[in-house]
Amino acid sequence: MKTETKRAVNAYTFSRIWNSAFLMPLLALLTALVLGALVIWVSSGSFLTVIDAYSGLVRGALFKERGLSESLVATIPYVLLSLAVAVGFKAGLFNIGVEGQFYIGAICAAWAGQVTDQLPAVIHLPFTLLSGALGGAIWAAVPGYLKARTGAHEVITTIMLNYVSFRFVEYAVSGPLRDLQSSAVQTPHVSASAELWSVAAIPERLQDPLNALAVAMCCGLVAFLVARVIRRRRERLALARPVTYTIGRGKPARAPSFFTRHSSLVAAVVTTALVFVALPVLVRLWWPFTDPYDRLHIGLLLALVAAVAIWWLLWKTTIGFELRTVGANPNAARYAGMNITRNVVLAMAISGALAGVAGTVEVLGVSICRCLPMFFSSGYGFDSIAIALLANNNPFGILGVSFLFGAMRNGADLMELNSGVSKYVISLIQALILLFTSAPVIMRWVFRVRVDRKAQEGPLTRGWGGSA
């Protein structure tokens, strides 16, 4: 009986997860693609144009020369900005100002990257990344504080700050931070030590012992965390086992050895030493990324780490529990003794920091001049709202949806060349995805999808008149 009940519960849980996290976003995506095909068909008068457009989109995103790497390059800022939006949503906040925070992070990185060229890369690159994150965090914390203390709705304040950030960046690029030696209106080039490494340049970069040591320490940190998780899991399994008692004298239990008690530290030290010694030699002997014009950079690893970190923060820490509680029910959170003002400001600051890092990555790893030009228009911040909604604010779902949007963005040019269809059809498809994702009731009615009313989530943000 217990087995049957457990199976029923597992089946019900799987059904809820499938409907909310996979089925509805998939239906929204497919519906948007079908309607986009209809628009192309009607506007061109030929169904073959639809086939040419979509085949060009796929080839441009994945199969042309450097197509996949360029799609990954476009995915990186999408991941960071969508995580920023998702953190706000989980705290009951609609941070529509990630585009402005993206700009602030970019201008802070442009300043920090060229303020000095005397620092080694292991110091200068983290300093530049932290500068961009700090700029975005401060810019986002202001509307968070206004929301918590005065009830000013974050949608209004963040939209207004978007325009302030755009004009501020234009002033800084054309005024105090302008490169006077360049005919173009742009900031000076960042120092080589502050640039994000391209994947093709990793073997050369690792020949510097300080760079190799920094990479080895990062690998050691990962080994430490993995070993710690494994050790804790084993300890929980050991505690869950039934205790058996035997009659008579048994051998006394042995005390755990040093290596057992400090297995995480040992794993970190061994991994650091091995990577520091072997990795520079191995990548020198063989490295698959040899195209010097490939723009893919280590910001991809940064985006993956950010997704894992946000997942861990939201679902495995007390801070994340408080953020989600404040977002779900601020009155209950207040009754439980949680500081509403602190959590709202913290959520906006984390969101802004992620957006600032996205802007930093664009300056340090993508910009051709490794600088911030005057006309720095991206649109990433507004697309990220659709990505966060389509992924149901799940950090790992955001990785997949961000790659989808990055691939569509990258393949749009070849689609236009291949079929004559304007590449801005992609913006139409993305808008339709956002529309259908934000109206799940309509999608359930159209496709006759049954869902338990109790399983439906509440609104992502609170009403216009309420304050935390």
C-alpha positions in Angstrom: 0.0 0.0 0.0 2.8 2.4 0.9 4.5 1.6 -2.4 1.4 2.4 -4.4 0.9 5.7 -2.5 4.5 6.7 -3.0 4.2 5.9 -6.8 1.0 8.0 -7.0 2.7 10.9 -5.2 5.8 10.7 -7.5 3.6 10.6 -10.6 1.6 13.6 -9.4 4.8 15.5 -8.6 6.2 14.6 -12.1 3.0 15.8 -13.7 3.1 19.1 -12.0 6.8 19.7 -12.8 6.2 18.6 -16.5 3.2 20.9 -16.9 4.7 24.0 -15.3 8.4 23.7 -16.3 8.3 22.0 -19.7 4.9 21.6 -21.3 3.6 25.1 -21.2 6.9 26.8 -22.3 7.3 24.2 -25.1 3.7 24.9 -26.3 4.4 28.6 -26.2 7.5 28.2 -28.2 5.9 26.0 -30.8 2.9 28.3 -31.1 5.1 31.3 -31.6 7.1 29.5 -34.3 3.9 28.5 -36.1 2.5 32.0 -36.0 5.9 33.4 -37.2 5.8 31.0 -40.1 2.2 32.1 -41.0 3.4 35.8 -40.9 6.3 34.9 -43.3 4.0 32.9 -45.5 1.4 35.7 -45.7 3.9 38.5 -46.2 6.0 36.7 -48.8 3.2 34.8 -50.6 5.2 31.6 -50.7 5.4 28.6 -48.3 8.9 27.9 -49.7 10.0 31.2 -48.2 9.1 29.8 -44.7 11.3 26.8 -45.3 14.2 28.9 -46.6 13.8 31.3 -43.6 13.8 28.6 -40.9 16.5 26.5 -42.6 18.7 29.6 -42.8 18.0 30.4 -39.2 19.1 26.9 -38.1 22.2 26.9 -40.3 23.2 30.4 -39.2 22.8 29.5 -35.6 24.6 26.1 -35.6 26.2 24.9 -38.8 27.9 27.8 -40.5 31.5 28.6 -39.7 31.7 29.8 -36.1 27.9 29.6 -35.9 27.7 27.6 -32.7 30.4 29.6 -31.0 28.7 32.9 -31.9 25.4 31.5 -30.6 27.2 30.8 -27.3 28.6 34.3 -27.3 25.1 35.7 -27.6 23.9 33.2 -24.9 26.2 34.5 -22.2 24.6 37.9 -21.5 21.2 36.4 -21.9 22.0 33.9 -19.1 23.3 36.6 -16.7 20.5 39.1 -17.4 17.7 36.4 -17.2 19.1 35.2 -13.8 18.9 38.9 -12.7 15.2 39.0 -13.7 14.5 35.7 -12.1 16.0 36.7 -8.8 13.7 39.7 -8.8 10.7 37.6 -9.7 11.4 35.2 -6.8 11.4 38.1 -4.4 8.2 39.4 -5.8 9.9 42.2 -7.8 9.7 43.1 -11.5 13.2 44.4 -12.2 12.5 45.8 -15.7 15.7 48.0 -15.4 18.2 45.3 -16.1 19.0 47.0 -19.4 20.1 50.1 -17.5 22.0 48.1 -15.0 23.7 46.4 -17.9 24.9 49.8 -19.2 26.1 50.8 -15.7 28.1 47.6 -15.4 29.6 48.2 -18.8 30.8 51.8 -18.1 32.2 50.7 -14.7 34.1 47.9 -16.4 35.4 50.3 -19.1 36.8 52.6 -16.4 38.2 49.8 -14.2 39.8 48.0 -17.1 41.9 51.0 -18.3 42.5 52.8 -15.0 45.8 51.0 -14.7 47.9 48.5 -16.6 50.3 47.6 -13.9 48.3 44.9 -12.3 48.6 41.2 -13.2 45.6 39.5 -14.8 44.8 37.5 -11.7 44.1 40.8 -9.9 43.0 43.1 -12.7 40.3 40.9 -14.3 38.5 40.1 -11.0 38.8 43.7 -10.0 37.1 44.8 -13.3 34.4 42.1 -12.9 33.7 43.2 -9.3 33.6 46.9 -10.4 30.9 46.1 -13.0 28.9 44.0 -10.5 29.2 46.7 -7.8 28.0 49.4 -10.2 25.0 47.3 -11.3 24.2 46.4 -7.7 24.2 50.0 -6.4 22.1 51.1 -9.4 19.5 48.4 -8.7 19.5 48.8 -4.9 18.2 52.4 -5.2 14.7 51.4 -6.6 14.8 48.4 -4.2 15.1 50.8 -1.2 12.5 53.1 -2.6 10.1 50.1 -3.0 10.7 48.9 0.6 10.6 52.3 2.3 8.1 54.3 0.3 6.1 51.8 -1.7 7.3 53.3 -5.0 6.7 50.6 -7.6 9.9 49.1 -9.0 8.6 48.9 -12.5 8.2 52.7 -12.6 11.5 53.5 -10.9 13.6 51.0 -12.9 12.2 52.2 -16.2 13.0 55.8 -15.3 16.5 54.8 -14.2 17.0 53.0 -17.6 16.9 56.4 -19.3 19.1 58.0 -16.7 21.7 55.2 -17.2 21.6 55.6 -21.0 22.2 59.3 -20.9 24.8 59.0 -18.2 26.8 56.4 -20.2 26.6 58.7 -23.3 27.9 61.6 -21.3 30.7 59.5 -19.8 31.8 58.0 -23.1 31.7 61.4 -24.9 33.2 63.4 -22.0 35.4 62.4 -19.1 36.1 58.8 -20.3 36.5 59.5 -24.0 39.6 58.2 -25.8 41.1 61.4 -27.2 43.5 59.4 -29.4 40.6 57.7 -31.3 38.5 59.3 -34.1 35.5 57.3 -32.9 33.6 58.3 -29.8 34.6 55.5 -27.4 36.4 54.8 -24.1 40.1 53.8 -24.1 40.9 50.2 -24.6 41.0 48.1 -21.5 44.3 46.7 -20.4 45.2 43.3 -21.8 45.4 42.0 -18.2 41.7 42.9 -17.8 40.4 41.2 -20.9 38.3 38.0 -20.7 40.3 35.3 -22.3 39.1 33.9 -25.6 39.1 30.1 -25.7 41.7 30.2 -28.5 44.0 32.2 -26.3 43.8 29.9 -23.2 47.1 27.9 -24.0 49.0 31.2 -24.3 47.5 32.7 -21.2 48.3 29.6 -19.1 52.0 30.0 -19.8 52.0 32.7 -17.2 52.5 31.0 -13.9 50.2 33.4 -12.1 47.4 32.7 -14.5 48.0 29.0 -14.2 47.9 29.2 -10.4 44.6 31.1 -10.5 43.0 28.5 -12.7 44.4 25.7 -10.5 42.9 27.4 -7.4 39.5 27.7 -9.1 39.6 24.0 -10.0 40.7 23.2 -6.4 37.7 25.2 -5.1 35.4 23.2 -7.3 37.0 19.9 -6.1 36.6 21.1 -2.5 32.9 21.8 -3.0 32.2 18.5 -4.8 34.0 16.5 -2.2 32.2 18.2 0.6 28.8 17.5 -1.0 29.8 13.8 -1.5 31.0 13.5 2.1 27.9 15.1 3.6 25.7 12.8 1.5 27.5 9.8 2.7 27.1 11.0 6.3 23.4 11.4 5.9 23.1 7.9 4.4 25.1 6.5 7.3 22.8 8.1 9.8 19.8 6.8 8.0 20.9 3.2 8.2 19.3 1.1 11.0 21.6 0.5 14.0 22.2 -3.2 14.8 23.4 -4.3 18.2 25.4 -7.5 18.8 25.8 -9.4 22.1 29.3 -9.7 23.4 32.4 -7.6 23.1 33.2 -6.1 19.8 36.2 -4.3 18.4 36.2 -0.6 19.3 35.4 1.7 16.4 38.4 3.2 14.8 38.7 7.0 14.8 38.5 8.4 11.3 41.8 9.1 9.8 43.1 12.6 8.9 42.3 12.0 5.2 38.8 11.0 6.0 38.1 13.9 8.3 39.6 16.4 5.9 38.8 14.7 2.5 37.5 18.0 1.0 40.7 19.9 1.8 42.8 17.0 0.5 40.9 16.9 -2.7 41.3 20.6 -3.1 45.1 20.6 -2.5 45.7 17.6 -4.8 43.5 19.0 -7.6 45.2 22.4 -7.4 48.7 20.9 -7.6 47.8 18.6 -10.5 46.1 21.3 -12.5 48.9 23.8 -11.9 51.6 21.3 -13.1 49.8 19.5 -15.8 47.3 21.8 -17.4 49.7 24.3 -19.1 51.6 21.4 -20.6 48.5 19.6 -21.8 46.9 22.5 -23.5 50.2 23.3 -25.1 50.3 19.8 -26.6 46.7 19.7 -27.8 43.9 22.2 -27.7 40.7 21.9 -29.9 40.0 25.7 -30.2 42.6 27.0 -32.6 40.6 29.6 -34.6 42.1 33.0 -33.7 38.9 34.8 -35.0 36.6 32.8 -32.7 35.0 35.2 -30.2 33.9 32.5 -27.7 35.4 33.4 -24.3 35.6 32.2 -20.7 32.5 34.2 -19.8 30.6 31.0 -20.8 32.1 29.4 -17.6 31.1 32.5 -15.7 27.5 32.2 -16.8 27.4 28.5 -15.9 28.8 29.2 -12.4 26.3 32.1 -12.0 23.4 29.7 -12.8 24.6 27.1 -10.2 25.3 29.8 -7.6 21.8 31.4 -8.0 20.2 28.0 -7.7 22.2 27.2 -4.6 21.4 30.7 -3.1 17.7 30.5 -3.7 17.0 26.9 -2.7 19.8 25.9 -0.4 20.4 28.9 1.9 18.6 30.8 4.5 18.9 34.0 2.5 17.2 32.4 -0.5 14.4 31.1 1.7 13.8 34.6 3.0 13.9 36.1 -0.5 11.3 33.5 -1.7 9.1 34.0 1.3 9.1 37.8 1.0 8.2 37.3 -2.7 5.4 34.8 -1.9 3.8 36.6 1.1 5.5 39.7 2.6 3.0 39.8 5.5 3.8 36.2 6.5 7.5 37.0 6.2 7.1 40.1 8.4 5.2 38.1 11.0 8.0 35.5 11.0 10.5 38.2 11.8 12.1 38.7 8.4 13.5 42.1 7.6 11.4 43.1 4.5 13.5 46.2 3.6 16.8 44.3 3.8 15.5 41.4 1.7 14.0 43.6 -1.0 17.1 45.7 -1.3 19.3 42.6 -1.3 17.2 41.0 -4.0 17.5 44.1 -6.2 21.2 44.4 -5.5 21.9 40.7 -6.5 19.8 41.2 -9.6 21.7 44.4 -10.5 25.1 42.8 -9.8 24.2 40.0 -12.3 23.2 42.6 -14.9 26.3 44.6 -14.3 28.5 41.5 -14.8 26.7 40.9 -18.2 27.6 44.4 -19.3 31.2 43.8 -18.1 31.4 40.6 -20.1 30.3 42.5 -23.3 33.1 45.1 -22.8 35.9 42.7 -21.8 35.1 39.8 -24.0 32.9 40.7 -27.0 33.6 44.3 -28.0 35.9 44.5 -31.0 37.8 47.4 -29.5 37.7 46.0 -26.0 36.1 49.3 -25.0 32.7 50.9 -24.7 31.6 52.8 -27.8 29.0 55.5 -27.9 26.3 53.5 -29.7 26.2 50.6 -27.3 22.7 49.2 -28.0 22.0 45.6 -27.1 18.4 44.9 -26.2 19.5 42.0 -24.2 17.9 43.3 -21.0 14.4 43.3 -22.5 14.7 39.9 -24.1 15.8 38.5 -20.8 12.3 39.1 -19.3 10.9 36.7 -21.9 13.6 34.2 -21.2 13.0 34.2 -17.4 9.3 33.8 -17.9 9.7 31.0 -20.5 12.1 29.2 -18.1 9.7 29.6 -15.2 12.5 31.4 -13.3 14.5 28.2 -13.0 18.3 28.9 -13.3 18.9 25.6 -15.2 15.9 26.2 -17.5 17.3 29.7 -18.2 20.5 28.1 -19.6 18.5 26.2 -22.3 16.2 29.1 -23.1 19.0 31.6 -23.3 20.8 29.4 -25.8 17.6 29.2 -27.8 17.3 33.0 -27.9 21.1 33.4 -28.6 20.8 31.0 -31.5 17.8 32.9 -32.9 19.7 36.2 -32.5 22.8 34.8 -34.2 21.0 33.0 -37.0 18.7 35.9 -38.0 21.3 37.4 -40.4 21.7 34.3 -42.5 17.9 33.8 -42.4 17.5 37.3 -44.0 20.2 36.5 -46.6 18.8 33.1 -47.3 15.2 34.0 -47.8 14.9 37.8 -48.0 12.8 37.8 -44.8 13.6 40.6 -42.4 15.6 39.5 -39.5 13.3 41.5 -37.2 10.8 38.6 -37.6 12.9 37.1 -34.8 11.8 39.9 -32.6 8.2 39.1 -33.5 8.7 35.5 -32.6 10.2 36.4 -29.3 7.4 38.8 -28.5 4.9 36.0 -29.3 6.8 33.7 -26.9 6.6 36.3 -24.2 2.8 36.8 -24.9 2.0 33.1 -24.7 4.2 32.5 -21.7 2.6 35.3 -19.7 -0.9 34.0 -20.6 -0.8 30.3 -19.6 -4.6 30.2 -19.1 -5.1 30.9 -22.8 -2.5 28.2 -23.8 -4.2 25.6 -21.5 -7.6 26.5 -23.1 -6.3 26.3 -26.7 -4.5 23.0 -26.2 -6.9 21.6 -23.7 -4.3 21.0 -21.0 -5.7 20.0 -17.6 -3.9 21.3 -14.6 -4.7 21.1 -10.9 -5.8 24.5 -9.6 -3.8 24.1 -6.4 -0.6 23.5 -8.5 -0.9 26.8 -10.3 1.6 29.4 -9.1 0.5 32.8 -7.9 1.5 36.0 -9.6 5.2 36.8 -10.0 4.9 40.2 -8.5 2.5 42.0 -6.2 0.0 44.6 -7.1 0.7 48.2 -8.0 -0.7 49.7 -4.9 1.0 47.4 -2.4 4.3 47.8 -0.7 6.5 45.3 1.1 
